[in-house]
Amino acid sequence: MGKTTMVGSVSEIRPLSTEEIMTQAGVGIDDASGVRHKSTTTAAFDFGRITLTEQKVLYLFGVPGQERFWFLWDQLFAGSLGAVVLVDTRRMADSWYSVDRLEHHAMPFVVAVNRFGPGPGLDEVRDALSLSGDVPLLDCDARERQSCKDVLVTLVRHLTHTYDRSPAQESTP
């Protein structure tokens, strides 16, 4: 929960958003349990952009975790360097597929716990998702631009560290 909000909070462009009103047709498909007042769902994915330098741009894709969108994931892995898993502690089990797919593809990622109020601490989240100690884990609020920027800075630092120490880099003269 919060991917659309996060992309919208931090994108330098008006984000492409595919949020749609939930209808009776989504009953049994879109799970709104544990989320009061949820009235919309992502119908595809969200897209935003942040320019770091003239040569470096972060493209932001908010990809839903529902099974019907899993086919999009493999397409995004083809050109991605890393990812953010945004966790809603009210529905933590929804994050397992994301973590599993990223680990399967050996894609570096960070986990951001989207805080809507009190919930389990970061150590409890790490244990619940079986995250290794080298996966950065931090709190965020997807509604706050600075908080989202902090998550993305953590991702970029993690990517820099990961790719600086990769075997391909070590063998390059």
N, C-alpha and C positions, 0 to 999 in steps of 0.2 A: 504494500500500500504506500502510495506517495510518489510513485515514479513520475506521473504527469506533473504533479506539484513541483517535484525537484527539477525536472527539465525546465519548467516554466520559471522557476525562481532564479535559475542561474544562466540561462541562455541569453546571448547578446542579441539574438534575433527573436522575432515573434515566433514561438515554437509551433511546429505542426502538431496539432493534437487531434486525436481521434476518439475523444471521450463522447460517449452517447448515453442517453437516459436508459436506465435499466427498465425493462418491461416484463410482462408476464412470460414472454417467450424465453427469457433468461432464467426462469425459475428452474433450479436443479442444475444449471450450467454455471451461472455466476453465484458464487458463495458470498453472501453479505453477512454471514453470521459473525458475531463479535465486533461488528463495525456498525455502530448506530448512525443513522441518517445517511448511509451510503446510497446514492441515487444514480450514480453514473458508473460506467465501466469502459475500459479501453477497447475499442473495436479493432485496432491494428497495433500500431506503435506510435510513440511520440518521438519527435525529432527536434533537436536544438543544436546550437553551435557556440563555441567559445574560441576566439582567436588568441593564441598565446604569443606568437611572434608572426612575422610576415610569412615564414615557412612552416609554422606549426599551428595546427588547428585541432581542437578536440571536437569531434562530432558526437553528439549525445543521442542515444537511442533508448527510450523507455520501453522495454519489451515486457509484455505481460507474462506472467508465469503459468497461466492456465494451459492445460494440456493442448487445447485446440490451437495454441500459438507456438508449440514446440518446433514446428517446421521452420519458423523464422530464425530460431537460434543458430542452427548450423550455417545458415546463410551469413549471419552476422559474424560468426567466428572466422570466416574466410578473410576478413580485412581488419579485424580488431586486434589491438595490442593488449587490452585489459578491460576490466569490467568492475562495476560497483553492484553488489547485492544489497538492496535496500530491504531491511527486515522490519516488519511490523510484529512486535512481540505478542500482540493479541492473536496472531495467526502465524506463529513461527514455522510451523510445519510446511507452510506454503513456500518457504525459502530452500527447502532441501533439494528440490529438483535443480534450482539454479546453481547451488554449490556443487552438486554432483556433476552437472554438465560442464561447468568451468574446470573442475578438477580433471574430468575425463579428457578434455581438450588441452590440458596443461596451460590454461589461460590464467595469467596472473589476475588477481582480483582483491578487492578490499570489501569488507562488510560494514555497512553503516546501519545502525539501529535507529530507525525513525521514531523518535520519542513523542508520543501523544500524551504522556503522563507517566505515572509510576509504572514500573515493570521490572522484570529481572535485570540484574546487573550484567555487565559485559562478560564477566567470567561465566555466568550461567548461560548466556547466549552462546559463548564459545563452546561450552560443553554440549549444549542442546543440539548444535549444528555440527559437532565433531570437527571443529576447525583446528587446523594445525597452528602451532605457535607463530609461524612465519606469515600468517594471513593477518594483515592489519584490520583491527576492529575498533570502531569508534562510534560515539553517539552523534546524532544529527537531528535537525528539525528541517524537514523538506520545505517548510514554508519560509524559511529564512535564507536569504541569498548567501550571507557570509558562512553559514553553517554548511550549505551545499558546496561553496567554494573550498572550504576546509576539507571536505570529503574528496573533492577532485584533486586538490593539492596532495593529499595523502596517496591517492592513486598514482599520480604522476611520479611522486618520489619512489613509490613501491616499484613502478615500472622501470624507472631509472636504475634502481638498485638491482632489480631482477635481470634486466638486459645487460647491465655492466658486468655482471658476474656469470653470464651464460657461457657455456662451452664454445659456442660459435664466436663470441667476442674474444675469448681467451686465445683462440687459434688464429685470429686475424693479426697479421703483422702490423 
